[in-house]
Amino acid sequence: MNMDLGPFIDTPSNEIWIDKINKLEKIPYWLTSILFGVSFFIICLLISAAFNFCKPFLSSFVVYMWFFGICFVFGSLKNAKERLIKLLNQIYKLFKEPKEAEKIIKNHFIEIFSFSSTLIWSLIITVLGEVLAFLSWNALLKYEKTFLIPKILPQIWYEPPFLNLKFLLILIMGIPTLFLIGTASYQLIKSLFLWKNLLKLDLQDNLFIVVKKFRSITTFHLNTVITWFVGIIIVAAAMFKKFTPSILIIETMLSTLGFLFFFLPLFFTKKAMIAKKENLLERIEETIRYDFPVPGKFTQTNGDFLKFNMMFSYYQQINSLNPWLANFQTLTQLLFTLSSSFIVTWVRSLLKF
């Protein structure tokens, strides 16, 4: 990573398992992402070839969406980390105590990018996901149609022979998927605590510059939500053929999670800005003391009047400052992003593919 990013650069203590995989290969990161997906694809292909299931495996649309999803999420995690570091290096000086802000960020980096913590959390998510896959597989085989479990693979996957080997393919396909989801969710959750604690600090007095610089927070989290929903679109395109109660519940939950990740950092920022606004307004009120100068009085000068007028104008500007950083364009993009999986499912149901 470039060394012009300030104090929050990569160190061995800020490396997750993805960084360590990338260090093993002296190749571009995007190629590492593809090779990571290809390795699991080849393993599954060899298993399918061993029991003459190669053609159904290669002809399943879900398989290719699965492979693309692995590569996309693997690559996105590294990119999101770099963008977060760049963002924090831009704004930590906007606090009255930049050293304290730097300390908070570095302490959170230890948690967000902890190799062991990320690994443990990803393993937990993977194990829970595999258990859910086992229960879902058995439910589909026993009951064929269930309320909460959509049948996402072609019918041949659920028919004899070799049902155990077919399920083994599903389990192997789930390992990289669930591991990457676990890593992403861990970092998203931990980064929310970073923003919550960081924005408890007092902001610099020039609130107009702070607001301008802080707009990058909105951009970062909107881009993160967009990236998150590209992954969800991949899932929707692969799994959701039509609207059912279970699919509506799943997509609503995913949209809610995406909205919260966008909303909560802005909410923390709003609280910090309101606190700063109130502090500035109180200080201005103490300065002008509500005594309106009258030009012409021997105790006052035109300079007093102009000074008062400038202070009062500044007071009005601060008072009218909008603490919400999101504008109409941002909210429109967010709304479209949050509804993207519903749109994909709707299109699939219309086209019936």
C-alpha positions in Angstrom: 0.0 0.0 0.0 1.2 3.5 -0.7 3.0 5.3 2.1 1.3 8.6 1.5 -1.8 7.5 3.4 -0.6 8.8 6.8 -0.3 7.0 10.0 -2.8 4.2 9.3 -0.8 2.1 6.9 -0.7 -1.7 6.7 1.4 -3.4 9.4 1.6 -7.1 10.2 -0.9 -6.6 13.1 -3.4 -5.1 10.6 -3.4 -8.1 8.2 -6.4 -10.4 7.8 -6.1 -13.9 6.3 -6.8 -12.5 2.8 -3.7 -10.2 3.1 -1.6 -13.2 4.1 -2.8 -15.3 1.1 -2.0 -12.4 -1.2 1.6 -12.2 0.2 2.2 -15.8 -0.7 1.7 -15.0 -4.4 3.8 -12.3 -6.1 1.0 -11.5 -8.5 -1.6 -8.7 -8.7 -4.4 -8.9 -6.1 -7.2 -9.2 -8.6 -5.5 -12.3 -10.0 -5.2 -13.7 -6.5 -8.9 -13.3 -6.1 -9.6 -15.3 -9.3 -7.1 -18.0 -8.3 -8.8 -18.3 -4.9 -12.2 -18.9 -6.7 -10.7 -21.2 -9.4 -9.1 -23.5 -6.7 -12.5 -24.3 -5.2 -14.1 -24.5 -8.7 -11.5 -27.1 -9.8 -11.9 -29.2 -6.5 -15.7 -29.4 -7.1 -15.2 -30.1 -10.8 -12.9 -33.1 -10.0 -15.4 -34.5 -7.4 -18.2 -34.2 -9.9 -16.2 -35.9 -12.6 -15.4 -38.7 -10.2 -19.1 -39.8 -10.1 -20.0 -38.8 -13.7 -21.8 -35.6 -12.5 -19.6 -33.2 -14.4 -22.1 -32.1 -17.1 -24.9 -31.2 -14.6 -22.3 -29.4 -12.5 -21.0 -27.3 -15.4 -24.5 -26.6 -16.8 -25.8 -25.2 -13.5 -26.2 -21.4 -13.6 -25.7 -21.3 -9.8 -22.2 -22.7 -10.1 -21.0 -19.8 -12.2 -22.7 -17.2 -10.0 -21.0 -18.8 -7.1 -17.6 -18.6 -8.7 -18.1 -15.0 -9.7 -19.3 -14.2 -6.2 -16.2 -15.6 -4.5 -13.9 -13.6 -6.8 -15.9 -10.4 -6.3 -16.1 -10.6 -2.5 -12.5 -11.6 -2.1 -11.4 -8.6 -4.2 -13.8 -6.3 -2.5 -12.6 -6.9 1.0 -9.1 -5.7 0.2 -10.4 -2.7 -1.7 -12.7 -1.8 1.2 -9.9 -1.9 3.6 -7.7 0.4 1.6 -10.6 2.9 1.1 -11.3 2.9 4.8 -7.7 3.6 5.6 -7.6 6.5 3.1 -10.8 7.9 4.5 -9.6 7.9 8.1 -6.3 9.5 7.1 -8.3 12.3 5.6 -10.5 13.1 8.6 -8.7 12.3 11.8 -7.2 15.8 11.9 -10.7 17.3 11.9 -11.0 16.5 15.6 -9.8 18.9 18.3 -7.6 16.1 19.6 -6.1 14.4 16.5 -3.7 12.3 18.6 -6.7 10.9 20.6 -8.5 10.2 17.3 -5.4 8.5 15.9 -5.2 6.4 19.1 -8.9 5.3 18.8 -8.5 4.4 15.1 -5.3 2.3 15.7 -6.9 0.5 18.7 -9.9 -0.4 16.5 -7.7 -1.4 13.6 -6.2 -4.1 15.9 -9.8 -5.5 16.3 -11.1 -4.9 12.8 -8.0 -6.4 11.0 -7.1 -9.0 13.7 -6.0 -12.2 12.0 -7.1 -14.5 14.8 -10.4 -12.7 15.6 -11.4 -12.5 11.9 -10.5 -16.2 11.4 -12.5 -17.3 14.5 -15.5 -15.3 13.5 -15.4 -16.6 9.9 -15.0 -20.2 11.1 -18.1 -19.8 13.3 -20.1 -18.4 10.4 -18.9 -21.2 8.2 -19.8 -24.0 10.6 -23.2 -22.5 11.3 -23.8 -22.1 7.6 -22.8 -25.7 6.9 -25.1 -27.0 9.6 -27.9 -24.9 8.1 -27.1 -26.4 4.6 -27.2 -29.9 6.1 -30.6 -29.3 7.7 -31.9 -27.6 4.5 -30.7 -30.4 2.3 -32.4 -33.1 4.4 -35.6 -31.0 4.5 -35.7 -30.7 0.7 -35.0 -34.4 0.2 -37.7 -35.3 2.7 -40.4 -32.8 2.0 -39.4 -31.5 -1.5 -41.1 -28.2 -1.0 -40.6 -26.1 2.2 -41.8 -22.7 3.2 -38.4 -21.1 4.2 -36.0 -23.1 1.9 -36.0 -22.4 -1.8 -34.8 -25.0 -4.2 -31.9 -23.2 -5.9 -30.3 -26.0 -7.8 -31.7 -28.0 -10.8 -33.8 -31.0 -9.9 -31.1 -33.5 -10.8 -29.1 -32.4 -7.8 -31.9 -33.8 -5.5 -32.3 -37.1 -7.3 -30.5 -40.4 -6.8 -27.9 -41.7 -7.3 -24.9 -40.2 -5.4 -26.9 -37.9 -3.2 -24.1 -37.8 -0.5 -21.5 -36.8 -3.1 -23.8 -34.2 -4.5 -24.3 -32.8 -1.0 -20.5 -32.9 -0.6 -20.2 -30.6 -3.6 -22.7 -28.2 -1.9 -20.7 -28.2 1.3 -17.4 -27.5 -0.5 -19.1 -24.7 -2.4 -20.3 -23.2 0.9 -16.8 -23.1 2.5 -15.3 -20.1 0.6 -18.7 -18.4 0.4 -19.5 -18.5 4.1 -15.9 -17.8 5.1 -15.9 -14.6 3.0 -19.3 -13.6 4.3 -18.0 -14.1 7.9 -14.9 -12.0 7.2 -17.0 -9.2 5.6 -19.6 -9.2 8.4 -17.0 -9.1 11.1 -15.3 -6.1 9.5 -18.6 -4.2 8.9 -19.7 -4.7 12.5 -16.4 -3.7 14.0 -16.1 -0.6 11.8 -19.5 0.6 13.1 -18.0 0.6 16.6 -15.0 2.5 15.3 -17.3 5.3 14.0 -19.3 5.3 17.2 -16.3 5.8 19.4 -14.4 8.1 17.1 -17.3 10.5 16.7 -17.6 11.0 20.5 -14.6 13.3 20.2 -15.0 17.1 19.9 -14.8 18.4 16.3 -12.8 21.4 15.2 -14.4 24.8 15.4 -14.5 25.5 11.7 -17.6 23.4 11.2 -18.1 24.3 7.6 -14.7 22.7 6.6 -15.6 19.7 8.8 -18.9 19.2 7.0 -17.2 19.4 3.6 -14.5 16.9 4.6 -17.0 14.6 6.3 -19.0 14.1 3.1 -16.4 11.5 2.2 -17.9 9.4 5.1 -21.2 9.3 3.2 -19.5 8.4 -0.1 -17.5 5.6 1.6 -20.5 4.0 3.2 -22.7 4.4 0.1 -20.0 2.7 -2.0 -19.7 0.0 0.6 -23.5 -0.6 0.6 -23.4 -0.7 -3.2 -20.7 -3.3 -3.1 -22.6 -5.3 -0.5 -25.7 -5.3 -2.8 -23.7 -6.3 -5.8 -23.0 -9.5 -3.8 -26.7 -9.8 -2.9 -27.7 -9.3 -6.6 -25.4 -12.3 -7.4 -27.2 -14.3 -4.7 -30.6 -13.2 -6.0 -29.8 -13.9 -9.6 -28.6 -17.4 -8.6 -31.2 -18.4 -6.0 -34.4 -16.3 -6.2 -36.5 -17.3 -9.2 -39.8 -15.8 -8.0 -41.2 -14.0 -4.9 -42.2 -16.3 -2.1 -42.8 -15.3 1.6 -39.4 -16.7 2.6 -37.6 -14.8 -0.2 -39.4 -11.6 0.7 -38.3 -12.0 4.3 -34.7 -12.7 3.3 -34.5 -9.7 0.9 -36.1 -7.4 3.4 -33.6 -8.4 6.1 -30.7 -7.9 3.7 -32.0 -4.5 2.7 -32.4 -3.5 6.3 -28.8 -4.5 7.1 -27.5 -2.5 4.2 -29.5 0.5 5.3 -28.3 0.3 8.8 -24.6 0.2 7.7 -25.3 3.4 5.8 -27.4 5.1 8.4 -25.6 4.4 11.6 -22.3 6.2 10.8 -24.3 9.2 9.5 -26.3 9.1 12.7 -23.1 9.1 14.8 -21.8 12.0 12.7 -25.1 13.9 13.1 -24.8 13.6 16.9 -21.2 14.9 16.9 -22.1 17.8 14.6 -25.2 18.8 16.7 -23.0 18.8 19.8 -20.5 21.0 18.1 -23.2 23.3 16.8 -24.7 23.8 20.2 -21.2 24.5 21.6 -20.4 27.1 19.0 -23.8 28.8 19.3 -23.5 29.1 23.1 -20.0 30.7 22.7 -21.3 33.2 20.1 -24.2 34.0 22.4 -21.9 34.7 25.2 -19.8 36.9 23.0 -22.6 39.2 21.7 -24.5 39.0 25.0 -27.7 40.0 23.3 -26.7 43.7 23.4 -27.5 45.2 20.0 -25.1 48.1 19.3 -26.7 51.4 18.2 -24.6 53.4 15.7 -24.0 57.0 16.8 -23.8 56.3 20.6 -20.6 57.8 22.0 -19.8 54.5 23.7 -20.0 52.5 20.5 -18.5 52.8 17.1 -19.4 51.6 13.6 -16.7 49.0 14.2 -18.8 47.6 17.1 -21.8 47.4 14.9 -20.0 45.7 12.0 -18.4 43.2 14.4 -21.8 42.4 15.9 -23.3 42.1 12.4 -20.6 39.6 11.4 -21.0 37.6 14.5 -24.7 37.5 14.2 -24.4 36.4 10.5 -22.0 33.6 11.5 -24.5 32.6 14.2 -27.3 32.3 11.7 -25.0 30.2 9.3 -24.1 27.8 12.1 -27.7 27.5 13.2 -28.9 26.7 9.7 -26.1 24.1 9.1 -27.7 20.7 8.2 -26.2 18.0 10.4 -27.3 15.2 7.9 -24.6 14.7 5.3 -26.7 12.8 2.9 -28.3 14.7 0.0 -31.2 13.8 -2.3 -28.9 12.2 -4.9 -27.2 10.0 -2.3 -30.6 8.9 -0.9 -31.8 8.1 -4.4 -28.8 6.0 -5.1 -29.3 4.3 -1.7 -32.9 3.6 -2.4 -32.1 2.1 -5.8 -29.4 0.0 -4.3 -31.6 -1.3 -1.4 -34.3 -2.4 -3.9 -31.9 -4.0 -6.4 -32.3 -7.5 -5.2 -36.1 -7.1 -5.4 -35.7 -5.8 -8.9 -33.6 -8.8 -10.0 -36.0 -11.3 -8.5 -38.9 -9.5 -10.2 -37.1 -9.6 -13.6 -36.3 -13.3 -13.1 -40.0 -14.0 -12.3 -41.1 -12.1 -15.4 -38.6 -13.8 -17.7 -39.0 -17.2 -15.9 -35.4 -18.2 -16.1 
